[in-house]
Amino acid sequence: LMDWQRAERRNQRGSTEQLLFETLRHLGETARGLTGLGVAGRAQPCVVGDAAVLAFTRTDGPRQLMVVANMSDRTASLSLPPAFAGARDLLLVSGDNGDPSRLGPYAVRWLVTP
């Protein structure tokens, strides 16, 4: 059952519930905008050089998407395909100072090709 009293905490600035709610809202808004950016196709798993990183691509549209998520508590080194050189991170919450070859602990990027 839904704990509505706890759910109301999403309106309390700085609460864990508010942070989680805003993060999920941002992910939803970003996902809804992918088609408009020219991203299409089924998600296909891919390897980026570190077993701790979950990664997949969508490559059927005019622009390609790669999602990378570091599932560990350490910084991961990435080997991205050449098509993603200069890709833009749609989430802008990578936590790794923007170095495309590294992904901070538990960080996530949604990379779209130029």
Backbone torsions as a table, in degrees:
resi	resn	phi	psi	omega
1	LEU	NA	148.8	-179.6
2	MET	-76.6	130.1	175.7
3	ASP	-89.9	91.2	-173.5
4	TRP	-66.7	-31.1	177.9
5	GLN	-64.0	-43.6	177.7
6	ARG	-68.5	-38.4	179.3
7	ALA	-61.1	-32.0	178.7
8	GLU	-64.5	-19.9	178.7
9	ARG	-65.0	-12.3	177.2
10	ARG	-62.9	-17.2	179.0
11	ASN	-92.6	-1.3	179.5
12	GLN	-93.7	108.1	-177.1
13	ARG	-54.3	130.4	177.9
14	GLY	89.3	-7.2	179.5
15	SER	-76.0	157.0	176.3
16	THR	-58.7	-40.8	-179.8
17	GLU	-63.2	-39.0	179.4
18	GLN	-67.0	-42.8	178.7
19	LEU	-62.6	-46.0	179.0
20	LEU	-63.2	-44.9	-179.9
21	PHE	-60.7	-46.5	-179.8
22	GLU	-65.6	-37.1	177.4
23	THR	-63.9	-46.1	178.8
24	LEU	-65.3	-37.4	177.1
25	ARG	-61.7	-45.1	179.8
26	HIS	-62.2	-43.8	178.1
27	LEU	-60.8	-43.8	179.4
28	GLY	-62.2	-46.7	179.0
29	GLU	-61.8	-42.8	-179.9
30	THR	-64.9	-43.9	179.7
31	ALA	-62.2	-39.7	179.8
32	ARG	-65.5	-24.6	-179.5
33	GLY	-86.9	-4.2	-175.9
34	LEU	-63.3	-42.4	-178.9
35	THR	-61.4	-41.3	178.5
36	GLY	-64.3	-22.8	176.8
37	LEU	-85.3	-5.3	-179.8
38	GLY	92.3	16.5	178.3
39	VAL	-88.5	132.0	-179.9
40	ALA	-151.5	166.7	175.3
41	GLY	103.9	168.2	178.9
42	ARG	-78.3	150.7	175.9
43	ALA	-72.1	129.2	179.0
44	GLN	-120.7	124.2	178.2
45	PRO	-60.7	149.1	177.0
46	CYS	-146.0	166.5	-178.4
47	VAL	-107.8	134.0	179.9
48	VAL	-121.9	14.9	172.3
49	GLY	98.9	-4.0	179.0
50	ASP	-138.5	122.3	-176.2
51	ALA	-63.6	-17.7	179.6
52	ALA	-81.7	-6.0	-176.7
53	VAL	-104.2	121.3	172.9
54	LEU	-84.9	127.6	-176.8
55	ALA	-142.7	143.7	172.2
56	PHE	-148.9	159.2	178.9
57	THR	-124.6	157.1	168.3
58	ARG	-128.9	116.8	-167.6
59	THR	-127.6	13.8	-175.7
60	ASP	-86.8	-12.3	-178.8
61	GLY	-95.1	-178.7	178.3
62	PRO	-66.0	-23.3	174.8
63	ARG	-121.4	147.6	-177.0
64	GLN	-104.7	150.2	177.1
65	LEU	-119.1	137.2	169.7
66	MET	-129.4	126.9	175.2
67	VAL	-105.2	128.4	176.0
68	VAL	-126.9	134.0	-179.4
69	ALA	-135.7	118.5	178.1
70	ASN	-81.0	115.9	-175.9
71	MET	-95.2	16.4	-176.8
72	SER	-123.5	171.2	-179.8
73	ASP	-93.2	17.4	178.7
74	ARG	-128.3	158.3	176.1
75	THR	-69.1	136.1	-179.5
76	ALA	-107.3	143.9	173.4
77	SER	-92.1	136.8	-177.2
78	LEU	-115.4	147.3	171.0
79	SER	-121.7	95.1	-176.5
80	LEU	-87.1	147.2	175.7
81	PRO	-61.2	149.8	-178.8
82	PRO	-54.2	-31.5	-179.5
83	ALA	-59.3	-22.2	-176.9
84	PHE	-97.3	8.6	172.4
85	ALA	-65.0	127.0	-179.2
86	GLY	80.2	9.0	179.4
87	ALA	-65.8	152.3	179.6
88	ARG	-99.3	135.3	176.8
89	ASP	-85.7	112.7	-178.2
90	LEU	-71.1	-24.2	-177.5
91	LEU	-85.2	-32.8	-179.9
92	LEU	53.5	35.7	176.7
93	VAL	-133.2	36.6	-170.8
94	SER	-69.9	-26.4	178.4
95	GLY	67.3	25.5	-176.3
96	ASP	-136.3	21.6	178.5
97	ASN	60.4	22.1	173.1
98	GLY	78.1	4.7	178.6
99	ASP	-70.9	112.9	-175.8
100	PRO	-66.4	-15.9	-178.7
101	SER	-93.0	-1.0	-178.3
102	ARG	-133.4	148.4	177.9
103	LEU	-134.8	120.1	-176.1
104	GLY	-63.2	167.8	179.0
105	PRO	-55.9	129.5	178.4
106	TYR	57.8	18.0	180.0
107	ALA	-81.2	156.4	-179.7
108	VAL	-134.8	140.9	172.4
109	ARG	-130.8	143.2	168.9
110	TRP	-115.9	100.7	-175.0
111	LEU	-96.3	130.3	176.8
112	VAL	-120.1	133.2	-179.3
113	THR	-68.1	153.7	179.1
114	PRO	-66.3	NA	NA
